[in-house]
Amino acid sequence: MNQPPEPALPLAWPVDHHPDRLAITAANAAAAAWLGNPGLWPVPVTLLIGPQGSGKSHLAGWFAARTPARIIEAAETHDAERLFHAWNAATRDRPLLLTSRLAPRDWGHGLPDLASRLAATPQLRLGEPDDELLAAVLAKLFAERGIKVGDELIRWLLLRIERSLGAAQAVVAALDETSLARRRAITIPLAREVIDGQFSLF
């Protein structure tokens, strides 16, 4: 009697922040170059601004892996006094990276001393991932799980998933889990089954 397939185990795959593994394209090259040289910053603080899914957290993690930095994500949601003291405490040896979806003028904190600090803070801006970056991230995520996929599948996914790095991570995880559970290779037909019900834009 045949045994039913064993369910796939949910595995937590850590994000690889090694400098050699960061996917860099025109969408994030300027930000990566700036974060790669904190010794050249005019002040030991930088603000990274971009919409959800643009790669702020990934760049922040990559930066933290390279530098003994302090990272405050979603800075617009934090207490203004805390941000003010964190800005003042930043040094060349321990720089501060803030991330936010919004420009400082839209934070609504009402603290003039913090506003003056933020006005002197270099700002990096990220947009939505372009095709090149999203394709590179998808390929990287599959490779980190030991999965070989062709360019045709990557191109197919680009047309059907939300344009964010979070969506890329979610769809690769779902495809891997489904592939393991069904003991099938990740192909466009399998991807269509998964995508149509969970991640499709249409």
N, C-alpha and C positions, 0 to 999 in steps of 0.2 A: 504494500500500500504506500503510495507516495505521500511524503510529508509535505504540509503546506510550507511555503517560503517563510523563513524567519523574518520578522519585522526589522527594518533598518534601525540601527541604534542612532539616536540623535547625538551628533558629535559637535563639540564647540571648536571651531577652527579659528585660531588666533589670527588677527590681521598682522601681516608681515610688514614692519616699518623699516626694514633695512634699507639704507640709501640706494643700494643697487636694485631693489625691487619696487621702488616707487614708480608708478606709471606717470611719465611726464610728457605732456603734449603742449600745444600752443595754449590750451585752456588754463594750464596751471604752471607753465614754465617760469614766468616772471615771479610768481609767489614762491616757488621752490628755490629759485636762485637767491631771492632775498633772505629766506629762512636759512639757507645754507651758509650765510655769512653774517651771523649776528654781531661779530666784532666790528663790522662796518656801519652798523646802525647809528644814527645821530643821537638817539636816546635808547636805553636798554628795554624798550617796550615797542611792540608792534600789534596792530589790530588787523585781524583777518575777517573780511566781510563777504558774505555770500548767501544765497538762498539755501534752504534745506536740500540736502543731497548733492551739494556742489563739491564736497570733498574737504570741508573745513576740518572735521574731526580727524580724517586720515592724515592731512598735512600736519595738524597739531601733534598727533601721535608720532609721526615720523620725525618732527622737530624735537620732541621730547626724548626720543630714542638717541638722538645725536648730541643733545645739549642738556646740561643740568638746569633746564628751564622750569619756570612755573607756568602752568596753563590754566586759564579760566575760560571755559566754554560758555556760550550763551550769556555773554557778559551783560547784556541788556536786562537780564532777569535777576542780577545780583544787587545786593545792597550798595548804594553809592559810596558810603563811607568805607566799606570793605575794599571796593575797587580803588578808591583814592589812596588808601594805605598800601595796597598791593603795588600800585604804580610807584609810590615813593620808595618802596622797599626793593624795587628791581635794581639789579646791578649788572655790570658787564659779565661777571662770573655766573650770575643767575638771572638771565633776562626773563621778561614776562611776555607771554603771548596771549592776547585776548581774541576770542572769536565771537561773532555776532551775525545775526541775519540783517541787522539794521545799522545804518550810519549813526554815530553818536548823537547827532541832533534830534534823532527820533527816539532816544532812550527815555526821555522824560524824567530824568533823575533830579533835576533842579538843584544841583550842587555846583556852584560856580568854580570852586577850586578843582573839581574833577573835570569840568568842562574845559578849563584852561590846559590841564594836562593832556586831555584827549585831543585838543586842537594841535598840540605839538607832537602827537604820536603818528608815525607813518602808518598808512592804511594800504592794505592789499585787498584787491577785489577779485572774487571768483564769480563766474557765471555758471549757467547750467553746463554740465559736461558736454563737450562736442563729441561727434561720432568717433573721432580718433581716440579720445581719452576713454570713452565708455567701452569701446572695443578692446582697448589695451587692458582695462580693468577686468572685463569679462574673461579674457584669455588668461590673465594672471590668476584670477580666482579659481578657474578650472584647473590650471597647472598646479596650484598649491594643494589641491585635493588629489593630485595624481591622475587627472582625467584629461584624455586627449580628445579634442574636438576640432573640427575643421573650420576654415574661414566662412564657409557657407552657413553653418549654424550660427556663428557670431553675427553675421550680417542679418540673418533672419530674426535673431533676438533684438537687434538694434531697432528694428521697425515696430516692435511690439511691446516693449517694456517702457515704463516711466523713465524719463531722462534724469536719473539720479544714481549715485554710487550705492545708496542704500537699496534701491530696487535691484541693482546688479547683484549685490550680495544675497538678497532674498531669493532671486530666481535661480542662482547657481546652487544655493542650498536646497531649494525645492527639487530641482532637477536631479541633484545627487541623491537625495533621499528616495525619490521615486525610482530612480535607476537601480539603487540597491534593493529596494523592496520588491521590485518586479524582476530583478536580475536581467535587465535589458540595458543595452548601450544607450547613451544619450544621443539621440538622432532628432531630426526635425519632426517626424511623426510623434515621438515621445514628448518632445518639447511642446508641440501643439496641444497635446492633451493637458499638460500642466498649465501652460500659459493661458489658454482660452478660459479656464475657470478661475484663474487667480490673478493674473498680471496683465491681461490684455488691455490695450488702449482703446480698443474698438468695441 
